[in-house]
Amino acid sequence: MNRLDLSLIWVIWRKHKRNRRLKRLSKNMPIKVLKTHFVRSSTRLQDCPPANMAEVAFLGRSNVGKSTFINQLLECKIAKSSTTPGKTKTANFFTTTWQLEQEVVKFGCVDLPGFGYAKVSKSLKQEWGGFLYTLLKQRVSIKLFLHLIDSRHPNLEIDAALQQFLKSVIKPDQQIMCVYTKFDKLNSHDQHALYYKTPHLLVSTLKIATLPPKFGSLKGIQQRVIHALLGL
């Protein structure tokens, strides 16, 4: 075994040890969002920022509450929704830095435009165009796909199509996580039915913190994001 092999083993071991520590800290310590910055908006692959860090991609139909969810998760008003649903066609990139005790984790966020608003039914590939469709297939830095689904309409064909597409392109080190938004719009019976039906995350229209602890919390969602980014 040469020196290069030993160095590689050392790097892998250190990374594994750090990830285990971060997983433990995320369970027991509050996660603090230190800062979040807007990087750029892109409509072409060549204009996207370098894929030099782990990223979370946010996907969902128009009017699903994606911007609200992103702003809650990142604890700042950085994601803006279009006044005309379905109009935005850019991928918006952010970087965010979180702190867990003495450990600092920096990762990227990719806010993709909403889909499914067209009056005439279109496939995802038709509606998004080549750019966005290819971005999801080729951007290997994306480690977590957060698919936002309206709790009131959990079985739409367009959401099923997105799930099918993601599963067809996902790589071993990538994960898909569904987030059911506008959970507070359901009555108590439907809330419990959805809760027991799905192991995924549930969030409300107002604030994640307004949900009963049984259903979810901001800390819990942030923990899930950290674990996915670290491959835990």
Sequence and secondary structure as in RCSB ss.txt:
>XXXX:A:sequence
MNRLDLSLIWVIWRKHKRNRRLKRLSKNMPIKVLKTHFVRSSTRLQDCPPANMAEVAFLGRSNVGKSTFINQLLE
CKIAKSSTTPGKTKTANFFTTTWQLEQEVVKFGCVDLPGFGYAKVSKSLKQEWGGFLYTLLKQRVSIKLFLHLID
SRHPNLEIDAALQQFLKSVIKPDQQIMCVYTKFDKLNSHDQHALYYKTPHLLVSTLKIATLPPKFGSLKGIQQRV
IHALLGL
>XXXX:A:secstr
  HHHHHHHHHHHHHHHHHHHHHHHHHHS EEEEEEEEEEEESSGGGS    S EEEEEEBTTSSHHHHHHHHHT
SS     SSTT    EEEEEEEEEETTEEEEEEEEE   BS  SS   HHHHHHHHHHHHHHH TTEEEEEEEEE
TTSTT HHHHHHHHHHHHH  TT EEEEEEE GGGS HHHHHHHHHH  SEE  SS GGGS TTT  HHHHHHHH
HHHHTT 
